[in-house]
Amino acid sequence: MKKLIVIFQSVFVCALFTILVSFSLTSKSLEAQWIESIDIKNGDDGFINEDQVLELLKYHGLLYDKQEIFDIYSIELVINNQPQIKDSQVSLNHNGSVDISIIERSPTLRVFESDSSYYLDEDCYLIPLSNSYTSRNLIASGDINYFKTEDICSLAKFIKSNEFLKSLITQIHFKKDNTILVTRIKNQHINIGDLDSIELKFNNLMLFYNNIIKYKGWTYYSSISLKYTDQIICSKN
């Protein structure tokens, strides 16, 4: 019985020593914690910068003077809750430093409605305007509510995926029964009607530019209608 008690005491002492050593090492590591780096990808649009990330963490009580520990989970959650952020990863390194990696959302369309303005990104996610930066993008205006947001995004992505269309079209103006594309060519616009058969309509437009405009000149027509997929109707200047 005495032998069993001695063994139990030895095991208890060893366990206690291990816990104390572990706590000591952990405390030492926590005291050394600091934010080593903040890496922002797709940051060309400038919606958020390193200083703003730090201010955000301070505002939520996650960054303060004489800090001994970082709440990695809460930092990641707060950053990911920002509408400009697509994703973030926060990691604690073996030396106690913290790395923050952020992927910004990339706007593809600037939307102007009667009482508001905002961006839509490639995932059709709404991004509020920034007080410090304005992103240059294709513009959408008019009767936006008559159209599905997904269809508007699909049209914008189609235009931006084609270098010629991207350089030609500056604005999409939506009407109840018509969608008007404003071009860089003075006094020339393109009516594509509804948002059905978009690819076919733009194929017709490319054929028109390659076979008609090539000979008539860029300013010969003031309007081009692609409402009907089997014909193109034009008006001369």
Backbone as a ProteinNet text record, in pm:
[ID]
protein_1_A
[PRIMARY]
MKKLIVIFQSVFVCALFTILVSFSLTSKSLEAQWIESIDIKNGDDGFINEDQVLELLKYHGLLYDKQEIFDIYSIELVINNQPQIKDSQVSLNHNGSVDISIIERSPTLRVFESDSSYYLDEDCYLIPLSNSYTSRNLIASGDINYFKTEDICSLAKFIKSNEFLKSLITQIHFKKDNTILVTRIKNQHINIGDLDSIELKFNNLMLFYNNIIKYKGWTYYSSISLKYTDQIICSKN
[TERTIARY]
83.5	0	87.4	192.8	283.3	351.9	389	455.4	364.2	233.5	135.4	120.8	123.9	112.3	233	352.1	475.7	471.2	425.9	415.6	317.7	203.4	101.5	157.3	232.8	290.7	392.4	469.6	570.6	504.5	398.3	325.1	263.5	206.9	143.7	246	361.9	467.4	515.6	533	577.9	475.3	348.6	241.6	236.4	248.9	245.4	363.5	481.4	601.3	583	525.7	502.3	407.9	300.9	203.3	268	349.1	413.9	512.8	590.2	685	612.1	503.3	424	364.9	312.1	253.3	359.2	477.8	586.6	628	641.8	680.4	572.8	444.8	333.5	329	344.7	342	453.2	571	684.4	655.6	591.5	559.3	456.3	354.9	249	301.3	395.2	451.9	524.9	568.8	648	563	433.5	347.8	340.2	338.9	322.1	276.2	219.4	176.5	297.3	338.5	458	429.7	316.5	288.6	138.8	99	-38.5	-26.9	-61.4	-48.7	-187.2	-204.7	-334.6	-323.4	-393.1	-391.9	-508.8	-492.5	-590.9	-613.3	-507.8	-520.3	-508.2	-511.8	-499.4	-614.7	-729.7	-846.5	-842.6	-755	-731.1	-847.7	-936.2	-1049.9	-1007	-896.4	-849.1	-696.9	-630.8	-485.3	-443.3	-313.3	-263.4	-307.4	-296.9	-336.5	-483.9	-567.9	-711.1	-740.2	-661.9	-677.6	-644.3	-535.7	-496.2	-599.9	-652.3	-755.5	-882.2	-914.8	-1032.1	-1017.1	-898.9	-874.3	-875.1	-821.3	-824.9	-969.3	-1049.7	-1189.4	-1266.3	-1234.6	-1304.3	-1233.7	-1135.3	-1067.7	-977	-931.6	-847.6	-700.2	-670.4	-532.7	-518.7	-424.8	-411.4	-268.2	-234.8	-99.3	-68.5	58.8	106.5	25.3	0.5	-80.1	1.7	-54.8	14.7	-39.9	-159.4	-219.5	-309.5	-311.8	-399.2	-510	-632.8	-746.6	-755.3	-685.7	-673.1	-809.8	-896.3	-1028.9	-1109.5	-1110.9	-1190.1	-1134.1	-1001	-939.3	-984.3	-979.1	-1019.8	-1168.3	-1249.9	-1394	-1426	-1363.1	-1387.6	-1345.3	-1229.2	-1181.9	-1272.7	-1313	-1399	-1538.3	-1579.1	-1711.5	-1713.6	-1598.8	-1594.3	-1637.5	-1730.8	-1784.9	-1681.4	-1570.7	-1466.4	-1374.7	-1387.4	-1295.6	-1361	-1291	-1339.6	-1301.5	-1178.7	-1132.7	-1008.3	-983.7	-860.9	-817	-686.4	-628.4	-534.4	-553.3	-467.9	-395.4	-263	-185.5	-84.3	-62.7	34.6	159.1	273.4	398.7	464.8	563.6	628.4	702.4	744	817.4	725.1	594.1	498.2	442.4	496	446.6	316.9	238.6	110	113.8	73.5	64.3	-82.4	-118	-254.9	-250.8	-320.2	-328.3	-471.8	-489.1	-622.4	-639.1	-754.4	-789.3	-906.2	-882.8	-987.9	-1083.7	-1206	-1298.8	-1260.7	-1281.2	-1243.6	-1368.7	-1402.5	-1525.6	-1517.2	-1628.9	-1634.9	-1734.3	-1820.1	-1927.1	-1958.7	-1973.1	-2017.7	-2164.1	-2250.3	-2394.5	-2442.4	-2519.2	-2582.6	-2733.4	-2795	-2940.7	-2987.7	-3118.5	-3173.3	-3129.3	-3114.4	-3083.3	-2956.6	-2880.9	-2760.9	-2662.6	-2541.9	-2439.4	-2350.1	-2305.5	-2224	-2152.6	-2067.3	-1998.3	-2054.9	-2038.3	-2062.9	-1933	-1895.7	-1771.1	-1798.1	-1694	-1707	-1802	-1828.8	-1923.9	-2062.6	-2082.2	-2208.1	-2236.5	-2130.5	-2141.3	-2135.7	-2225.9	-2233.3	-2120.7	-2047.6	-1940.1	-1976	-1981.6	-2011.1	-1896.7	-1926.6	-1824	-1722.9	-1603.3	-1496.7	-1481.4	-1456.9	-1434.4	-1296.9	-1206.8	-1068.7	-1029.1	-1116.6	-1076.1	-1197.9	-1180.7	-1284	-1227.8	-1291.6	-1245.9	-1306.4	-1222.3	-1269.9	-1323.1	-1452.2	-1515.5	-1625.8	-1673.3	-1791.2	-1907.1	-1987.9	-2096.7	-2231.3	-2316.3	-2454.3	-2549	-2652.7	-2747.4	-2886.2	-2984.2	-3119.6	-3210.4	-3301.6	-3404.3	-3347.6	-3255.9	-3186.6	-3284	-3388	-3479.7	-3560.6	-3564.5	-3638	-3558.2	-3433.3	-3346.4	-3289.7	-3262.8	-3201.3	-3054.3	-3011.1	-2872.5	-2774.8	-2808.3	-2721.3	-2705.8	-2815.1	-2808.9	-2724.7	-2736.3	-2656	-2507.7	-2474.6	-2335.2	-2283.3	-2366.6	-2325.7	-2294.2	-2376	-2352.5	-2220.8	-2199.3	-2076	-1953.2	-1959.7	-1845.6	-1819	-1925.7	-1908.9	-1836.9	-1878.2	-1815.6	-1668.2	-1639.4	-1502.5	-1411.9	-1470.4	-1389.6	-1340.7	-1397.8	-1361	-1288.7	-1163	-1082.7	-1143.2	-1201.8	-1262.4	-1384.2	-1473.5	-1593.5	-1556.7	-1456.7	-1411.6	-1362.6	-1293.8	-1243.4	-1349.7	-1453.2	-1558	-1667.2	-1712.2	-1832.1	-1793.2	-1852.8	-1822.4	-1936.5	-2057.8	-2173.4	-2287	-2360.3	-2481.8	-2598.8	-2691.9	-2808.7	-2931.8	-2996.3	-3108	-3241.1	-3324.3	-3462.8	-3551.6	-3680.6	-3769	-3764.5	-3763.1	-3765.8	-3639.1	-3544	-3422.6	-3299.8	-3189.4	-3061.1	-2969.7	-2928.4	-2849.6	-2703.6	-2615.8	-2472.2	-2416	-2358.9	-2297.8	-2153.1	-2111.9	-1977.5	-1886.9	-1759.8	-1662.5	-1671.5	-1745.3	-1762	-1869.5	-1838.1	-1928.2	-2064	-2171.2	-2310.5	-2346.5	-2279.9	-2317	-2349.8	-2465.7	-2503.4	-2557.6	-2559.9	-2602.1	-2716.7	-2827.5	-2943.5	-2946.4	-2932.7	-2936.1	-3068.7	-3166.9	-3297.9	-3292.2	-3345.8	-3339	-3202.8	-3186.7	-3056.7	-3052.8	-3143	-3140.1	-3045.9	-2991.5	-2907.3	-2794.8	-2732.7	-2627.3	-2511.8	-2467.1	-2351.6	-2380.8	-2500.4	-2538.7	-2545.9	-2603.2	-2614.8	-2477.5	-2384.7	-2251.4	-2173.1	-2200.6	-2139.9	-2187.4	-2317	-2370.7	-2305.3	-2282.5	-2219.2	-2076.6	-2001.9	-1865	-1863.1	-1957.1	-1967.2	-1998.3	-2085.2	-2123.4	-2002.3	-1926	-1808.9	-1701.6	-1685.2	-1581.7	-1618.1	-1748.1	-1788.8	-1856.8	-1910.3	-1980.9	-1904.4	-1881.7	-1813.3	-1673.5	-1614.5	-1480.7	-1475.6	-1587.6	-1592.8	-1667.5	-1766.4	-1846	-1778.5	-1697.9	-1635.3	-1704.3	-1629.3	-1678.1	-1794.5	-1800.7	-1903.2	-2019.1	-2025.7	-2129.6	-2269.4	-2278.8	-2407.7	-2414.1	-2532.3	-2553.5	-2608.9	-2682.9	-2739.1	-2737.4	-2718.5	-2716.6	-2809.2	-2908.1	-3003.1	-2979.6	-2959	-2941.5	-3056.1	-3169	-3281.5	-3326.5	-3319.9	-3364.8	-3242.4	-3234.3	-3112.9	-3093.1	-3197.8	-3185.1	-3163.8	-3148.9	-3126.8	-3059.5	-2994.4	-2933.8	-2993.2	-3045.9	-3108.9	-3022.5	-2990	-2900.7	-2965	-2921.2	-2960.9	-2835.7	-2838.7	-2722.3	-2718.6	-2598.7	-2581.2	-2632.5
-120.2	0	125.8	124.6	239.6	259.9	147	155.2	221.5	188.4	245.7	396	436.3	578.5	655.3	594.4	659.4	678.1	574.1	582.4	691.5	698.2	799.5	940.3	956	1086.9	1127.6	1030.6	1058.5	1101.3	1030.8	1064.2	1202.2	1232.5	1363.6	1476.8	1456	1557.6	1580.5	1471.4	1482.8	1557.6	1525.9	1591	1739.6	1770.4	1909.7	1986.7	1923.4	1987.9	2016.3	1919.3	1934.8	2050.6	2060.4	2168.4	2303.8	2312.2	2438.9	2481.9	2386	2416.3	2462.1	2389.7	2423.9	2563.7	2594.4	2726.9	2835.7	2805.4	2902.6	2932	2827	2844.8	2918.7	2883.9	2948.7	3096.9	3126.8	3266.7	3345.3	3284	3350.8	3377.8	3277.6	3292.2	3401.4	3405.9	3504.4	3646.1	3662.6	3793.8	3847.7	3753.9	3793.7	3812.5	3799.2	3807.7	3949.5	3959	4085.4	4056.7	4156.9	4140.5	4161.3	4055.7	4057.6	4119.5	4076.9	4126.1	4128.3	4220.1	4226.4	4230.9	4121.9	4108.9	4120.9	4220.3	4244.3	4214	4111.7	4073.7	4140.4	4160.8	4233.4	4372.5	4428.2	4556	4676.7	4656.8	4769.9	4868.5	4818.3	4904.8	4988.5	4953.9	5038.7	5055.3	4956.4	4968.9	4961.4	4891.2	4879.6	4868.5	4932.1	4924.5	4875.8	4863.9	4809	4892.3	5023.7	5111	5094.5	5077.6	5060.8	4927.1	4824.6	4694	4706.4	4773.7	4792.7	4873.3	4979	5060.1	4978.2	4891	4804.4	4711.7	4653.5	4562.6	4637.8	4760.2	4841.6	4875.7	4909.8	4947	4832.4	4709.2	4592.8	4534.4	4607.4	4563.5	4443.9	4420.5	4304.7	4340.9	4471.3	4518.7	4634.3	4621.9	4723.6	4725.8	4825.7	4840	4728.1	4686.6	4582.4	4454	4419.1	4300.2	4173	4076.4	3951.1	3834.8	3850.3	3740.9	3797.2	3729.3	3766.6	3663.1	3710.7	3621.7	3599.7	3497.3	3471.4	3453.7	3376.4	3348.6	3477.3	3562.1	3685.6	3784.6	3790.7	3878.8	3839.4	3711	3661	3688.7	3669.4	3689.8	3836.3	3927.9	4071.5	4115.5	4070.4	4108.8	4053.3	3927.5	3864.7	3925.8	3991.2	4055.5	4189.2	4237	4361.8	4335.5	4413.3	4385	4394.6	4464.6	4477.1	4354.2	4266	4153.6	4024.4	3954.9	3826.3	3713.3	3719.2	3615.1	3664.5	3607.2	3638.1	3515.6	3507.6	3401.2	3465.5	3431	3484	3365.7	3374.7	3261.6	3306.5	3219.1	3243.7	3161.7	3228.8	3160.4	3106.9	3018.3	2954.1	3053.4	3168.6	3267.7	3368.9	3348.7	3436.3	3546.1	3561.9	3666.5	3622.4	3720.4	3694.6	3748.5	3666.5	3707.1	3714.5	3821.7	3839.5	3847.9	3757.2	3755.7	3785.8	3888.1	3935.8	3934.8	3889.5	3898.1	3994.8	4106	4205	4159.1	4205.4	4186.1	4281.2	4235.9	4316.2	4360.4	4488.4	4535.7	4526.9	4490.8	4486.7	4589.1	4641.2	4729.5	4833.6	4959.7	5067.4	5095.3	5076.3	5089.6	5222.8	5295.6	5419.9	5399.9	5405.6	5403.3	5542.3	5560.9	5694.6	5748.5	5660.5	5706.6	5644	5570.6	5506.8	5472.2	5441.5	5397.6	5296.3	5195	5088.5	5013.4	4919.4	4833.7	4692.1	4617.6	4473.8	4407	4299.3	4231.8	4114.3	4035.1	3924.9	3816	3812.6	3716.3	3777.9	3897.7	3971.5	4012.6	4031.7	4071	4223.7	4281.2	4426.5	4479.5	4578.3	4643.1	4790.8	4840.4	4983.9	5070.7	5197.1	5289.7	5315.4	5353.1	5385.1	5536.4	5584.9	5728.7	5772.9	5676.7	5710.7	5671.7	5598.8	5551.4	5533.5	5566.7	5544	5452.8	5338.6	5241.7	5273.8	5277.7	5304.4	5174.9	5173.9	5052.5	5085.8	4983.1	4994.2	5044.2	5135.3	5197.4	5136.2	5114.6	5070.4	5173.7	5210.2	5312.2	5280.2	5361.1	5346.3	5262.9	5189.5	5111	4975.2	4977.7	4856.4	4752	4797.7	4705.4	4616.4	4650.9	4568.1	4443.6	4435.5	4326.9	4251.4	4123.1	4043.1	4084	4092.8	4132	4033.9	3905	3804	3827.2	3869.4	3895.3	4019.5	4119.6	4241.4	4207.9	4126.9	4086.2	4003.6	3914.8	3830.9	3916.8	4018.8	4110.1	4185	4237.1	4311.9	4223.7	4100	4009.2	3972.1	3957	3925.2	4039.6	4161.4	4278.6	4288.2	4269.4	4285.2	4169.9	4057.8	3943.1	3957.9	4053.7	4077	4211.5	4210.6	4332.4	4441.5	4402.9	4502.5	4566.9	4483.5	4535.9	4617.4	4571	4640.2	4781.3	4795.9	4926.9	5012.9	4949.1	5021.2	5075.2	4994.3	5025.2	5084.8	5197.9	5265.6	5259.3	5237.7	5242.9	5155.9	5095.4	5020.3	5095.9	5139.6	5211.7	5123.1	5088.7	4995.5	5069.7	5028.3	5072.5	4948.8	4969.2	4856.2	4753.3	4798	4705.7	4709.1	4789.6	4804	4818	4769.2	4786.8	4860	4979.8	5065.5	5063.6	5034.5	5036.9	5167.7	5246.4	5373.4	5345.7	5394.3	5366	5488.7	5465.7	5575.3	5658.5	5608.3	5680.3	5786.1	5907.8	6020.2	5997.7	6015.9	6006.7	5870.5	5765.5	5631.7	5541.2	5475	5380.1	5252.3	5146.4	5014.5	4966.3	4925.1	4873.5	4721.4	4650.4	4504.3	4446.8	4533.2	4485.7	4421.8	4299.5	4228.7	4161.6	4085.1	4023.2	3876.4	3836.5	3700.4	3694.7	3577.6	3552.4	3655.1	3688.8	3790.6	3753.7	3630.3	3589.4	3602.6	3559.9	3570.2	3717	3802.2	3945	4009.9	3976	4034.2	3975.2	3850.8	3794.8	3872.3	3904.8	3985.5	4123.3	4180.3	4311.6	4306.9	4202.7	4189.8	4174.5	4098.3	4084	4218.9	4295.5	4426.2	4520.3	4523.7	4611.2	4566.7	4436.5	4386.1	4400	4396.5	4394.5	4522.7	4603.2	4725	4850.2	4859.6	4977	4992	4880	4880.3	4965.6	4967.6	5041.9	5174.8	5178.2	5300.5	5403.5	5356.3	5447.3	5440.7	5473.2	5457.1	5550.7	5666.5	5765.2	5770.8	5675.9	5679.2	5656.4	5569.4	5536.5	5595.4	5644.4	5698.6	5593.1	5496.7	5392.1	5257.9	5153.3	5016.2	4934.1	4869.5	4789.7	4640.2	4568.5	4422.5	4352.6	4421.3	4366	4231.9	4219.1	4095.3	4019.6	3894.9	3818.5	3788.7	3809.3	3775.9	3900.1	4017.9	4138.6	4247.3	4339.8	4455.8	4579.5	4669.3	4793	4912.1	4996.9	5109.2	5241.6	5346.4	5482.4	5562.2	5638.5	5717.3	5849.4	5900.6	6033	6141.6
0	0	0	87.9	93.6	-40.1	-104.1	-234.2	-336.2	-332.7	-425.3	-403	-273.5	-239.7	-292	-275.8	-322.7	-474.2	-544.9	-691.4	-731.6	-661.2	-690.8	-669.1	-556.9	-528.3	-634.8	-679.4	-782.6	-912.6	-951.7	-1074.2	-1063	-944	-922	-933	-871.5	-874.3	-1017.2	-1093.1	-1233	-1317	-1296	-1371.2	-1338.7	-1208.9	-1165.4	-1223.4	-1223.7	-1279.1	-1428.7	-1499.1	-1643.6	-1671.8	-1589.7	-1607.3	-1582.3	-1475.7	-1442	-1549.6	-1601.5	-1708.5	-1832.7	-1865.7	-1983.5	-1970.1	-1850.7	-1826.5	-1838.2	-1785.1	-1789.5	-1932.7	-2013.8	-2154.1	-2231.3	-2202.2	-2271.6	-2237.9	-2108.3	-2066.1	-2132.2	-2138.9	-2202.1	-2349.3	-2414.9	-2556.8	-2577.5	-2488.9	-2503.3	-2483.4	-2392.5	-2367.6	-2489.9	-2576	-2691.9	-2817.5	-2804.6	-2923.4	-2979.7	-3109.9	-3180.2	-3322.3	-3388.5	-3527.7	-3617.6	-3681.8	-3765.9	-3901.9	-3964.2	-4099.7	-4127.8	-4215.4	-4266.6	-4419.1	-4481.9	-4627.7	-4690.3	-4777.2	-4841	-4989.9	-5035.1	-5176.6	-5249.4	-5379.3	-5460.3	-5401.9	-5344.5	-5276.4	-5366.6	-5498.9	-5591.1	-5576.6	-5532.3	-5519.7	-5391.8	-5299.7	-5184.1	-5089.4	-5079.2	-4988.4	-4842	-4816.5	-4678.3	-4680.7	-4584.1	-4576	-4437.4	-4415.6	-4289.3	-4169	-4181	-4069.4	-4034.7	-4138.2	-4113.1	-4046.1	-4081.1	-4015.6	-3867	-3835.6	-3695.6	-3619.1	-3681.2	-3617	-3593.2	-3687.9	-3674.9	-3554.6	-3539.1	-3427.2	-3294	-3292.4	-3170.7	-3132.5	-3233.6	-3209.4	-3143.7	-3183	-3128.5	-3005.9	-2953.4	-2831.5	-2849.9	-2972.5	-3001.1	-3013.9	-3001.9	-3009.1	-2910.4	-2816.1	-2713.2	-2662.2	-2581.2	-2527.7	-2428.7	-2424.2	-2332.8	-2349	-2471.5	-2500	-2481.1	-2410.3	-2384	-2464.7	-2521.2	-2597	-2706.1	-2819.9	-2929.8	-2943.1	-2958.3	-2982.6	-3133.3	-3179.8	-3323.7	-3389.6	-3326.5	-3383.2	-3399	-3295.6	-3300.1	-3401.8	-3413.7	-3513.5	-3653.3	-3682	-3813.1	-3838.7	-3735.8	-3748.8	-3778.3	-3706.6	-3725.8	-3865.8	-3910.4	-4043.9	-4152.1	-4139.5	-4240.6	-4245.7	-4137.8	-4134.9	-4208.5	-4252.7	-4328.7	-4472.7	-4527	-4661.1	-4773	-4749.2	-4851.5	-4856.4	-4755.6	-4742.7	-4790.5	-4878.1	-4927.9	-4833.1	-4781.1	-4688.2	-4615.2	-4499	-4426.1	-4347.7	-4324.4	-4244.4	-4142.7	-4015.9	-3908.8	-3845.6	-3839.6	-3788.8	-3683.9	-3585.2	-3478.4	-3507.4	-3519.8	-3549.3	-3422.5	-3439.2	-3324.4	-3235.5	-3292.1	-3213.6	-3144.3	-3156.5	-3090.4	-3177.7	-3298.3	-3388.5	-3456.7	-3501.8	-3566.4	-3709.3	-3804.8	-3945.1	-3985.1	-4055.6	-4104.7	-4257.2	-4322.4	-4468.7	-4510.9	-4594	-4630.9	-4783.5	-4829.7	-4971.6	-4984.8	-5052.3	-5074.3	-5184.1	-5176.8	-5287.8	-5400.7	-5524.6	-5640.8	-5715.8	-5714.2	-5779.5	-5931.7	-5993.5	-6139.3	-6193.5	-6106.2	-6152.1	-6045.6	-6087.8	-5997.8	-6029.2	-5931.7	-5951.3	-5894.2	-5975.2	-5931.4	-5933.4	-5816	-5807.7	-5766.8	-5761.8	-5734.2	-5598.9	-5499.9	-5364.8	-5306.2	-5387.5	-5334	-5445.7	-5403.5	-5496.5	-5425.8	-5498.6	-5439.8	-5551.9	-5513	-5609.7	-5602	-5711.5	-5712.5	-5755.2	-5684.7	-5721.3	-5814.2	-5843.2	-5939.2	-5890.7	-5758.1	-5702.1	-5684.5	-5738.9	-5728.7	-5583.7	-5507.7	-5367.3	-5358.5	-5279.6	-5267.6	-5179.1	-5231.7	-5157.3	-5140.1	-5018.5	-4999.5	-5050	-5075.6	-5122.2	-5011.2	-5052.2	-4957.9	-4947.4	-4827.3	-4807	-4855.8	-4871.8	-4905.8	-5048.2	-5117.8	-5250.5	-5340.1	-5469	-5570.3	-5677.3	-5697.6	-5797	-5933.8	-6036.4	-6172	-6232.3	-6262	-6312.9	-6411.4	-6477.7	-6561.1	-6474.9	-6530.6	-6454.3	-6493.9	-6395	-6419.4	-6359.7	-6435.6	-6389	-6443.6	-6404.3	-6457.3	-6370.3	-6435.1	-6364.5	-6323.7	-6229.8	-6186.3	-6132.1	-6063.6	-5995.3	-6089.9	-6218.1	-6313	-6353.4	-6312.5	-6356.2	-6236.1	-6255.6	-6151.1	-6136.1	-6011	-5985.4	-6050.8	-6049.8	-6109.4	-6259.4	-6326.9	-6470.8	-6500.1	-6414.6	-6430.2	-6416.5	-6316.7	-6295.6	-6412.9	-6464.3	-6577.6	-6699.5	-6723.1	-6835.6	-6815.7	-6695.7	-6666.5	-6683.7	-6634.2	-6645.9	-6790.7	-6869.8	-7011.6	-7082.5	-7054.5	-7117.3	-7077.1	-6948.7	-6901.1	-6942.1	-6984	-7027.1	-7170.3	-7243.3	-7382.9	-7392.3	-7435.3	-7436.7	-7523.9	-7637.1	-7726	-7659.7	-7605.5	-7539.6	-7415.2	-7344.2	-7223.2	-7255.4	-7367.8	-7405.7	-7473.6	-7529.3	-7602	-7510.3	-7415	-7335.5	-7200.3	-7167.7	-7041.5	-6940.5	-6989.8	-6899.4	-6952.1	-6858.4	-6890.9	-6829.3	-6913.8	-6862.5	-6882.5	-6770.2	-6773.9	-6780.5	-6875.5	-6881.9	-6870.2	-6848.9	-6824.2	-6936.6	-7060.7	-7173.9	-7258.4	-7218.5	-7298.4	-7209.4	-7259.4	-7192.8	-7290.2	-7251.5	-7339.6	-7296.6	-7391.3	-7366.1	-7419.5	-7331.6	-7369.8	-7409.7	-7527	-7577.2	-7566.4	-7591.1	-7591.6	-7719.5	-7816.7	-7942.9	-7923.8	-7954.7	-7930.1	-7995.5	-7916	-7963.6	-8021.1	-7976.9	-8024.1	-7906	-7912	-7808.1	-7871.4	-7792.2	-7839.4	-7751.8	-7813.3	-7740.5	-7755.1	-7641.1	-7648.4	-7597.4	-7572.6	-7528.9	-7391.2	-7378.2	-7249.8	-7235.4	-7128.5	-7101.7	-7140.9	-7230.8	-7285.3	-7406	-7431.7	-7551.5	-7564.4	-7451.7	-7450.6	-7543.4	-7536.1	-7616.9	-7765.6	-7808.4	-7949	-7992.6	-7909.1	-7943.3	-7959.5	-7872	-7882.7	-8000.6	-8034.1	-8155.3	-8278.3	-8280.3	-8389.8	-8393.8	-8274.9	-8268.3	-8324.2	-8288.9	-8337.6	-8489	-8543.5	-8689.3	-8753.9	-8688.1	-8740.3	-8744.5	-8636.8	-8632.5	-8732.6	-8747.6	-8837.3	-8985.1	-9016.7	-9156.6	-9206.2	-9113.7	-9155.1	-9110.6	-8980.3	-8926.5	-8987.4	-9018.3	-9078.3	-9204.5	-9276.8	-9403.6	-9390.2	-9302.9	-9288.1	-9197.2	-9105.4	-9009.5	-8874	-8767.6	-8631	-8598.7	-8659	-8622.5	-8722.3	-8812.9	-8916.2	-8855.4	-8755.1	-8692.9	-8551.3	-8515	-8380.8	-8285.4	-8337.9	-8252.3	-8325.2	-8247	-8298.4	-8209.6	-8269.9	-8192.1	-8215.2	-8103.7	-8108	-8035	-8021.5	-7946	-8001.1	-8131.3	-8196.2	-8247.3	-8213	-8242.4	-8390.8	-8472.4	-8614.6	-8703.4	-8640.4	-8721.7	-8639	-8709.8	-8646.6	-8712	-8628.9	-8679.9	-8638.6	-8734.9	-8708.1	-8748.7	-8681.9	-8718.6	-8748.8	-8860	-8899.9	-8823	-8809.1	-8748.9	-8844.4
[MASK]
+++++++++++++++++++++++++++++++++++++++++++++++++++++++++++++++++++++++++++++++++++++++++++++++++++++++++++++++++++++++++++++++++++++++++++++++++++++++++++++++++++++++++++++++++++++++++++++++++++++++++++++++++++++++++++++++++++++++++++++

